[in-house]
Amino acid sequence: MTIKKTTVNKNDLKKYLLDKINQPDNILEIEKVNRYIQFVDLIAKLKKDIKKQGETIVVENGSQRYIKTHPAIAEISKLNTSMLAIERTWNFKVDYAEDFDEDLI
């Protein structure tokens, strides 16, 4: 039984995305890939903060003390939305052999 890798190296992801660009000199597509990778970095940092501090945090405001969801969780959601928006605009070449599923025939 082969276990699939569940994490992706950021550099491997960037290379994969850049290889998918239809026109390798298209600076707009390259910028989208770079922005996407920046979002990947930010999400990793936010996840590290959540792991370190917990999914909830204690907020003290004068005599008040309450528990709230870690703000990084909302930021991750916003970044995911931005990443999906970038993905919808990519002009990538399609490798039909790679994307072809014989089970659909």
N, C-alpha and C positions, 0 to 999 in steps of 0.2 A: 504494500500500500504506500503510495507516494503522498506526502503531506505538502500541500501548496503553501507557498510563502504568503504571509498575510500582510507584510509591510513592504513598502516600496522605497528604494533608495531615491532620494531627491534628484541626484545627478542622473540616474537611470531614467527617471520620469521625464526630466528635461530633455535628455537626448531623444527619447522615444517621441515626445511631442514635436520637437524640432524636425525630426525625420519625417513626420507626417505632413508637414507643410507642403502644399502644392508647388509653390514658387519659393525656393530656399532664400531668395534675396528680398522677399516681401517683409519690409521692416514692420509693418503693422501686425502681421501674424507673429513675428518674433517678439514684439513688445507684449502681445497678449500672452504668449508662453511665459515670458519673464514675469509678468504681473501674476499669472497663475501660480508660478513657483514661489513668489513672495507670499502669496496667500497660504500656500502649503506650509511655509516656514512659520508664519504667524500662528496658524492653527496648532502646529506642533508646540510652540512656546506656550500658547494658552492652555493646551492640554496638560503640559508639564506643571503649570501653575495650579490647575484644578487638582491634579494628582497630589501635589505638595500641600495645598491648603484645604482640600476637600470640596465637595460639590455645593456645600452651603458655607456661609461665613457668618460670623457674629458681628453685628454692627452696634456700636455704642454711641449714643447721641445724648450727651448730658446724663440724665438719670435713666433714660430709656435704653433698653438693650433688647435687640431682636435678631432673629436668624432670617437670612434671606439667601436666595440662590446666588451662587458665585456669578458675578457679572461677566466672566469670560465665557460662560455658556451661551449667553445672548450674542456675544461677539462672534463666537464660532458659527452660530446660525447665520449671522449676517454675511460672514465670509463665505460660507457654503453657497448662499444665494448669489453672491457676486461671482463665485467660481462657475456656477451653473450658467450664469448669463454669458460669461466668457466662452464656455464650451459651446453654447448655441450659435456663436458667431464665428467659430473656427472654420476655415476653409481648408480642410484636410483632404488629402488623397485617400481613396478607399482601396484597401487591399482586399479584393473580393475573395481570394483564396483563404485569407485569414478570417474574414468575417462570414464566410459561407458555412451554413449549418446543414449538413446532409440529412439530419433528422426531419427537416421541414418538407422534404420531397415526398 
